[in-house]
């Protein structure tokens, strides 16, 4: 029996201003949740982590059925988005939205079923 699924999304060539802005990241999470039918639980937490070339924003949003985590690479302008949920959602829809929102040049996604 499937317990849930993990959708991993990579967005490459993002708009540098958007991945360096708490305001844009918070707005992205809100619209993403609405677009894939997930109810947010509590505030989106956004913090800067890492040192030197590895410093960048990370975000976590608890949702009714689990969580969304995001990590940004400011050197290569990449976004790494993980959505885990026991409720079904459309990973391709989330990927397309993420690419468009961050003005990405390309993207990819994968699904891992949790059993």
ROKE-291676 format. One record per atom (N, C-alpha, C, CB): x, y, z. Coordinates in steps of 0.001 Angstrom, whole numbers, padded with zeros to 6 digits, always signed. Glycine has a CB too. Layout:
<nodes>
XYZ
...
</nodes>
This chain:
<nodes>
+000842-001180+000000
+000000+000000+000000
+000894+001254+000000
-000961-000007+001230
+000561+002179-000843
+001328+003433-000910
+000941+004339+000249
+001092+004157-002263
+001946+004863+000944
+001717+005768+002061
+001639+007209+001586
+002818+005618+003103
+002438+007526+000611
+002469+008876+000077
+003482+008947-001042
+002798+009898+001174
+003697+010148-001537
+004705+010280-002576
+005535+011535-002349
+004053+010312-003962
+006761+011424-002830
+007698+012527-002792
+007923+012978-004224
+009040+012123-002097
+007616+014226-004486
+007906+014816-005789
+009129+015702-005648
+006689+015625-006334
+010156+015429-006440
+011355+016261-006423
+011392+017071-007710
+012648+015396-006266
+011638+018356-007554
+011639+019276-008690
+012933+020074-008671
+010401+020225-008652
+013609+020124-009793
+014808+020940-009967
+014512+021990-011023
+016046+020068-010370
+014822+023238-010711
+014645+024318-011677
+016006+024975-011879
+013565+025364-011193
+016429+025073-013128
+017751+025584-013486
+017646+026939-014184
+018483+024582-014386
+018648+027791-013942
+018670+029097-014599
+017584+030029-014093
+018529+028926-016084
+017337+030004-012789
+016295+030853-012191
+016689+032324-012208
+016012+030412-010754
+015683+033171-012106
+015891+034603-011956
+016579+034844-010609
+014534+035390-012055
+017804+035375-010611
+018546+035561-009356
+017810+036411-008316
+019876+036196-009652
+017073+037410-008759
+016356+038274-007812
+015268+037511-007079
+015746+039471-008537
+014606+036589-007765
+013509+035853-007135
+013999+034849-006102
+012696+035138-008186
+015113+034179-006361
+015576+033175-005392
+016328+033806-004220
+016476+032155-006086
+016562+035102-004288
+017228+035825-003197
+016252+036717-002422
+018375+036673-003753
+014971+036546-002655
+013952+037397-002051
+012985+036575-001190
+013179+038153-003141
+012965+036864+000114
+012020+036189+001004
+010580+036418+000542
+012199+036683+002451
+010303+037625+000090
+008947+037961-000360
+008530+037062-001527
+008866+039451-000776
+009403+036904-002516
+009080+036052-003667
+008961+034585-003260
+010147+036206-004758
+009842+034136-002390
+009802+032742-001946
+008504+032465-001200
+011015+032418-001049
+008129+033358-000305
+006881+033192+000462
+005670+033175-000484
+006728+034337+001515
+005656+034062-001461
+004567+034117-002429
+004525+032833-003269
+004722+035351-003341
+005698+032339-003664
+005782+031093-004425
+005130+029949-003659
+007246+030753-004742
+005477+029802-002396
+004946+028706-001586
+003423+028805-001477
+005583+028717-000181
+002924+029999-001249
+001474+030193-001122
+000748+029784-002406
+001157+031663-000783
+001234+030266-003542
+000574+029963-004817
+000740+028494-005192
+001134+030852-005931
+001914+027921-004913
+002141+026502-005190
+001146+025648-004424
+003580+026098-004825
+000986+025918-003143
+000046+025145-002326
-001367+025236-002881
+000069+025633-000876
-001786+026414-003257
-003112+026590-003849
-003234+025791-005142
-003392+028080-004115
-002189+025845-005966
-002214+025197-007276
-002242+023682-007232
-001041+025627-008057
-001703+023082-006168
-001702+021614-006081
-002680+021112-005011
-000283+021103-005773
-003503+022011-004500
-004562+021621-003569
-004086+021235-002187
-005317+020497-004133
-003062+021908-001698
-002540+021614-000361
-002877+022749+000606
-001011+021389-000412
-003327+022370+001792
-003658+023353+002823
-002419+023627+003674
-004838+022854+003712
-002004+024881+003726
-000841+025262+004532
-001193+025212+006011
-000341+026674+004146
-000236+024778+006812
-000385+024729+008261
+000718+025564+008873
-000344+023264+008793
+000347+026695+009413
+001337+027583+010004
+002073+028387+008946
+002326+026788+010828
+002991+029223+009400
+003716+030099+008476
+004816+029353+007725
+004318+031275+009234
+005160+029883+006587
+006310+029391+005831
+007565+029909+006534
+006258+029854+004314
+008477+029024+006832
+009736+029418+007488
+010816+029527+006423
+010154+028389+008606
+011475+030673+006385
+012525+030930+005399
+013763+031406+006142
+012068+031984+004332
+014875+030739+005902
+016145+031086+006560
+017289+030964+005558
+016404+030168+007797
+018344+031728+005833
+019581+031583+005057
+020484+030592+005784
+020305+032970+004861
+021059+029676+005018
+021948+028661+005574
+023198+028558+004722
+021240+027295+005664
+024194+027891+005271
+025417+027608+004544
+026442+028709+004686
+025114+027387+003101
+027592+028463+004103
+028689+029423+004134
+029322+029514+002756
+029742+029028+005192
+029874+030666+002501
+030602+030900+001241
+029726+030559+000031
+031903+030062+001205
+030209+029680-000844
+029475+029338-002065
+028193+028543-001803
+030370+028550-002985
+028050+028005-000608
+026873+027194-000295
+025793+027968+000443
+027279+026006+000525
+025983+029262+000641
+024974+030054+001346
+023799+030358+000427
+025587+031363+001879
+022609+030240+000980
+021400+030559+000224
+020181+030335+001096
+021309+029710-001061
+019035+030701+000575
+017796+030523+001317
+017319+029073+001264
+016717+031450+000770
+016691+028665+002345
+015946+027415+002421
+014590+027757+003011
+016701+026324+003282
+013585+026984+002645
+012235+027233+003144
+011550+025917+003452
+011410+028042+002126
+010660+025961+004437
+009821+024802+004742
+008408+025294+005022
+010384+023991+005959
+007464+024555+004451
+006053+024843+004683
+005378+023536+005069
+005374+025487+003418
+004866+023472+006296
+004071+022311+006663
+002737+022417+005948
+003880+022210+008210
+002251+021279+005484
+000950+021213+004821
+000114+020161+005536
+001097+020879+003294
-001171+020161+005269
-002091+019248+005951
-001595+017803+005923
-003470+019329+005317
-000970+017398+004847
-000578+015996+004704
+000919+015762+004766
-001094+015467+003419
+001730+016764+005037
+003169+016595+005265
+003899+017917+005111
+003751+015559+004296
+004801+018042+004093
+005593+019274+004011
+006152+019522+002612
+006732+019222+005008
+006553+020768+002432
+007262+021203+001229
+008558+021823+001710
+006407+022223+000358
+009683+021372+001167
+010972+021975+001492
+011640+022455+000217
+011882+020972+002241
+012352+023571+000340
+012991+024183-000830
+014380+024658-000440
+012141+025365-001386
+015321+024441-001325
+016683+024935-001136
+017101+025639-002422
+017679+023768-000771
+017771+026776-002261
+018185+027577-003412
+019707+027643-003491
+017590+028997-003329
+020221+027490-004688
+021650+027608-004981
+021841+028939-005699
+022179+026390-005853
+022450+029903-005012
+022606+031245-005576
+023789+031370-006532
+022762+032242-004464
+024688+030401-006529
+025822+030434-007461
+025360+030036-008865
+026960+029489-006978
+024612+028938-008948
+024125+028427-010238
+022678+028839-010523
+024235+026908-010270
+022058+029581-009594
+020661+030031-009737
+019709+028855-009961
+020540+031026-010906
+019752+027932-008998
+018914+026741-009072
+017978+026671-007864
+019787+025471-009152
+016836+026024-008078
+015879+025769-007001
+015652+024269-006920
+014529+026534-007236
+015683+023732-005695
+015450+022315-005445
+014245+022208-004521
+016716+021619-004822
+013155+021669-005034
+011868+021663-004337
+011444+020220-004085
+010781+022423-005158
+011124+019907-002833
+010633+018577-002472
+009249+018716-001867
+011601+017866-001483
+008307+017969-002421
+006942+017964-001908
+006633+016534-001481
+005908+018488-002984
+006401+016336-000188
+005980+015019+000290
+004563+015135+000816
+006944+014473+001393
+003704+014226+000374
+002315+014276+000809
+001676+012899+000739
+001524+015268-000038
+000822+012629+001703
-000007+011427+001664
-001224+011648+000770
-000451+011029+003084
-001512+012901+000480
-002591+013253-000453
-001979+013366-001841
-003313+014598-000036
-002655+012855-002836
-002135+012892-004204
-002041+014339-004711
-003032+012052-005143
-001065+014576-005564
-000900+015884-006194
-000216+015686-007535
-000081+016857-005287
-000314+016686-008390
+000226+016628-009742
+001635+017215-009752
-000693+017385-010737
+002640+016346-009801
+004030+016793-009763
+004389+017607-011005
+004968+015591-009636
+003900+017197-012170
+004205+017942-013406
+003630+019359-013335
+003637+017198-014648
+002451+019490-012780
+001848+020820-012616
+002716+021675-011694
+000403+020706-012049
+003184+021078-010594
+004067+021788-009670
+005376+022166-010345
+004343+020935-008433
+005924+021263-011159
+007166+021556-011886
+006975+022720-012862
+007648+020306-012646
+005925+022658-013659
+005681+023720-014644
+005472+025071-013974
+004466+023377-015503
+004715+025086-012866
+004509+026329-012143
+005829+026858-011587
+003498+026125-011014
+006631+025977-010987
+007905+026380-010391
+008833+026985-011432
+008581+025187-009722
+008939+026345-012570
+009790+026848-013654
+009318+028230-014105
+009788+025866-014850
+008023+028369-014282
+007470+029653-014728
+007666+030733-013661
+005970+029505-015064
+007369+030412-012398
+007460+031399-011333
+008880+031942-011189
+006999+030792-010018
+009872+031056-011219
+011255+031475-011036
+011956+031839-012351
+012022+030383-010344
+011183+031900-013442
+011731+032229-014761
+012885+031294-015126
+012208+033693-014793
+012718+030017-014801
+013760+029034-015063
+013925+028749-016548
+013455+027753-014331
+015136+028404-016912
+015432+028054-018299
+015065+026602-018597
+016910+028291-018600
+015199+025710-017598
+014783+024326-017753
+014465+023746-016374
+015882+023489-018470
+013820+022587-016401
+013432+021951-015137
+013337+020452-015331
+012087+022513-014618
+013282+019750-014209
+013060+018301-014236
+012329+017915-012952
+014419+017508-014378
+011694+016746-012980
+011013+016260-011780
+011013+014739-011763
+009568+016799-011710
+010886+014204-010572
+010777+012751-010373
+009800+012502-009245
+012168+012102-010059
+009266+011296-009236
+008329+010891-008189
+008853+009624-007522
+006898+010662-008771
+008815+009615-006209
+009182+008446-005429
+007977+008071-004590
+010442+008713-004538
+007473+006862-004781
+006343+006382-003992
+006868+005848-002663
+005543+005281-004761
+006222+006236-001574
+006577+005733-000249
+005615+004616+000109
+006542+006869+000823
+006161+003473+000448
+005318+002306+000754
+005590+001806+002142
+005548+001183-000254
</nodes>
